[in-house]
Amino acid sequence: MVVHDYEGDDAQLVDEHPLAQDGRLRPLRIEPGTGRPSVQRNLGWRAARAPFIAFVDDDCRPDPRWLESLLGVAREHPRDIVQGTTRPDPFEAAVNASPHARTLSITPPHDFAQTCNIGYPVELLEQVDGFDESMPAPAGEDTDLALRVRAAGADLVAAPDALVYHAVEEYALPAAIRLNFKWRHLAFVIKRHPELRRHFKHRIFWRRTHRDLALLLLGAVLARRLPGALLLVAPWTYRRITRRGRHRNAMAAGVLELPGALVVDTLELATMCWGSVTYRTLVL
């Protein structure tokens, strides 16, 4: 099942693909511009015919044995959620040279239960009415689903050999900034499921870089009165400079990337503050 809101050549590529012609690919097209992950995934699993639904995202490439491995574990755990392993796509490793690259690496089982590589028995999806389409943005709707299913009595089990490769995506600075705006809605997910805070630094900071940046900003404010406060700049700066490694060329690249990293991290932290105020729950 491929649920999409593509137009033109992209829609034609899916709808007229040889796999669609022989019935193995079932495209489901919705109105262009109306796509949202929660809506599209619900349309997909409800239109499917099988008793077990395997989800993968459109920026991922499953290993040829992915489904076989996922189903093998599902047969041993017929009433549970089954999560596979996700790694950055090795074919796109060079993209990591970009200062603003994004990918995912997930070792199951993990509470966030991302839909890039996960499977559910249909009866569990029906029991909780699938993804919550009322959520404010495509940010954490997959985690919300898994936690509701687990609250209903299911376990989250690992299928380590069910491997999916996640794209390594390169972003220019403006795109990297825009990408992070949606994460303000993460505060909504944490407010609904506060148990997720155990994955956060000090139960507040979503990313360790956010904690380090908060220290940097505090140090900058206090430096005039307390010169020693400048030491608070060190954790974020060191982490960013050594992001690629501690050899000379890697650290030189880290130094060159510092201004852009400071802009992205500062605006990302501001976005989290925005979400914290909006949903009245502190998540940084």
C-alpha positions in Angstrom: 0.0 0.0 0.0 1.4 3.4 -1.0 -0.8 6.3 0.2 0.2 9.5 -1.5 -0.9 13.0 -2.5 1.5 13.4 -5.4 0.8 15.1 -8.6 2.1 14.9 -12.2 5.2 12.7 -12.9 5.5 11.6 -9.2 1.9 10.4 -9.1 2.4 8.6 -12.5 5.5 6.9 -11.3 3.6 5.3 -8.4 0.3 4.6 -10.2 1.8 3.1 -13.3 4.7 1.3 -11.7 5.2 -2.3 -12.9 4.5 -3.5 -9.4 1.2 -1.7 -9.5 0.4 -3.2 -12.9 0.7 -6.8 -11.6 -1.2 -6.1 -8.4 1.7 -6.2 -5.8 1.7 -2.5 -5.3 -1.6 -0.9 -4.3 -1.5 2.9 -4.7 -4.1 5.0 -2.9 -4.1 8.6 -4.1 -5.6 11.4 -2.0 -6.2 15.1 -2.8 -2.9 16.8 -3.6 -1.7 18.9 -0.7 -3.9 17.2 1.9 -1.4 14.5 3.0 -0.6 14.1 6.7 1.2 11.0 8.0 -1.4 10.1 10.6 -4.2 10.3 8.0 -2.3 8.5 5.2 -1.2 5.7 7.5 -4.8 5.2 8.8 -6.0 5.1 5.2 -3.3 2.5 4.3 -3.8 0.0 7.1 -7.6 0.2 6.9 -7.5 -0.6 3.2 -5.0 -3.5 3.7 -6.2 -7.1 3.7 -3.6 -8.7 6.0 -3.8 -9.4 9.7 -0.4 -7.8 10.3 0.6 -4.3 9.1 4.2 -3.4 8.6 5.0 0.4 8.3 7.9 2.0 6.6 8.4 5.7 5.7 8.9 7.2 2.3 12.5 8.2 3.1 13.6 4.7 3.9 14.9 1.6 2.0 14.1 -1.8 3.5 16.7 -4.6 3.3 15.5 -7.4 1.1 14.9 -9.6 4.1 13.2 -6.9 6.2 9.6 -8.1 6.0 10.6 -11.8 6.4 12.5 -10.9 9.6 9.7 -8.7 10.9 7.1 -11.4 10.3 9.2 -14.1 12.0 9.2 -12.2 15.2 5.5 -11.3 14.8 4.6 -15.0 14.6 6.3 -15.5 18.0 4.5 -12.4 19.5 1.1 -12.3 17.8 -0.3 -9.8 20.3 2.6 -7.3 20.4 4.2 -4.4 18.5 7.3 -5.5 16.6 10.1 -2.9 15.9 13.0 -3.4 13.6 16.5 -1.9 13.4 17.0 1.4 11.5 20.4 2.6 10.3 21.6 5.5 8.1 21.7 4.4 4.4 25.3 3.4 3.6 24.8 4.4 0.0 24.4 8.0 1.2 27.2 8.1 3.8 28.9 10.9 2.0 26.0 13.2 2.7 27.0 13.2 6.3 29.7 15.6 5.3 27.0 18.3 5.1 26.9 20.5 8.2 23.1 20.1 8.3 22.5 16.4 7.6 19.6 14.4 9.1 19.1 10.6 9.4 18.0 8.1 12.0 19.7 5.2 13.8 17.4 3.2 16.0 18.2 0.0 18.0 14.9 -1.7 19.0 13.0 -1.7 21.2 12.7 2.0 21.7 9.8 3.8 23.3 9.5 6.4 20.5 8.4 3.5 18.2 9.0 5.3 14.9 7.0 4.2 11.9 10.1 4.0 9.7 10.3 0.4 10.8 7.5 -1.2 12.9 4.6 -3.6 12.7 1.2 -3.9 14.4 -1.4 -6.6 14.4 -4.5 -5.2 12.8 -6.6 -6.0 15.9 -4.4 -3.7 18.0 -4.8 -0.9 15.6 -8.5 -1.4 15.6 -8.6 -1.5 19.4 -7.2 2.1 19.7 -8.7 3.4 16.4 -5.3 3.8 14.8 -3.3 7.0 14.7 -4.8 10.1 16.3 -5.6 12.4 13.4 -6.4 15.3 15.8 -2.7 15.7 16.8 -1.5 19.2 15.9 1.4 18.2 13.6 3.3 15.3 12.2 5.6 15.1 15.2 5.3 12.1 17.6 2.0 10.7 16.3 3.8 7.3 15.9 5.0 7.4 19.5 1.6 8.3 20.7 0.0 5.3 18.9 2.5 2.9 20.4 2.1 4.2 23.9 -1.7 3.9 23.6 -1.4 0.3 22.3 1.0 -0.6 25.1 -1.4 0.9 27.7 -4.0 -1.5 26.3 -1.8 -4.4 27.2 0.6 -5.0 24.3 4.4 -5.2 24.6 7.0 -3.6 22.3 9.4 -6.3 21.1 12.5 -6.2 19.0 13.2 -7.7 15.6 16.9 -6.8 15.3 17.4 -8.5 11.9 14.5 -6.6 10.3 16.7 -3.8 8.9 15.6 -0.6 7.2 18.0 2.0 5.9 17.0 5.6 6.5 18.0 8.3 4.0 20.7 10.7 4.9 19.2 14.1 3.9 21.2 17.3 3.4 19.7 20.6 4.2 20.8 24.2 3.5 20.8 26.5 6.6 17.3 28.0 5.9 15.8 24.5 5.4 17.4 23.1 8.5 15.8 26.0 10.5 12.4 25.4 9.0 12.6 21.6 9.5 12.8 22.1 13.3 9.7 24.2 13.6 7.4 21.2 13.8 9.2 19.9 16.9 7.5 22.5 19.1 4.6 20.1 19.1 6.8 17.5 20.8 5.7 19.3 24.1 2.1 18.1 23.3 3.3 14.5 23.1 5.2 14.8 26.4 2.3 16.4 28.1 0.1 13.4 27.0 2.8 10.8 27.8 5.1 12.2 30.6 6.7 8.8 31.0 8.8 9.7 27.9 10.8 12.2 30.0 13.1 9.4 31.1 14.7 9.6 27.7 15.5 13.3 28.2 18.5 14.8 29.8 17.5 15.9 33.3 14.0 15.0 32.2 13.7 18.3 30.4 16.2 18.6 27.5 15.2 16.6 24.4 18.7 16.9 23.0 22.0 17.1 24.9 23.0 20.0 22.7 20.0 21.9 24.0 21.3 21.5 27.6 24.8 22.6 26.5 23.4 25.6 24.6 21.4 26.7 27.6 24.6 26.7 29.6 26.4 28.6 26.9 23.7 31.3 26.8 23.7 31.5 30.6 27.5 31.9 30.6 27.3 34.7 28.0 24.8 36.5 30.2 26.8 36.2 33.4 30.3 36.7 31.9 30.4 40.5 32.5 29.9 40.1 36.3 31.4 36.6 36.7 34.3 36.0 34.2 34.5 32.4 35.3 31.0 31.9 33.8 32.6 31.8 30.4 33.5 28.2 31.2 29.8 27.4 30.6 30.5 28.0 26.9 32.8 25.0 26.8 30.4 22.0 26.7 28.5 23.1 23.6 31.6 24.4 21.8 33.6 21.2 22.4 30.7 19.0 21.4 30.2 20.8 18.2 33.8 21.1 17.3 34.4 17.4 17.8 31.1 16.3 16.2 33.0 14.6 13.3 35.9 13.3 15.4 39.0 14.6 17.2 41.6 14.4 14.4 42.8 17.7 13.0 40.7 17.9 9.8 37.5 16.9 11.6 38.0 19.5 14.2 38.8 22.1 11.6 35.5 21.4 9.9 33.8 21.6 13.2 35.2 25.1 13.8 34.0 26.3 10.4 30.6 24.9 11.1 30.2 26.6 14.5 28.3 29.8 13.3 25.7 27.8 11.4 25.4 25.3 14.2 24.8 28.1 16.7 22.0 29.6 14.6 20.3 26.2 14.1 20.6 25.1 17.8 19.5 28.5 19.1 16.4 28.6 17.0 15.7 25.0 17.8 15.9 25.7 21.5 13.6 28.8 20.9 11.2 26.5 19.1 11.1 24.2 22.1 10.4 27.2 24.4 7.6 28.1 22.0 6.1 24.7 22.3 6.6 24.6 26.1 4.5 27.9 26.4 1.9 26.7 23.9 1.2 23.4 25.7 2.1 24.5 29.2 4.7 21.8 29.8 8.4 22.3 30.0 10.3 20.5 27.2 13.6 21.9 26.0 
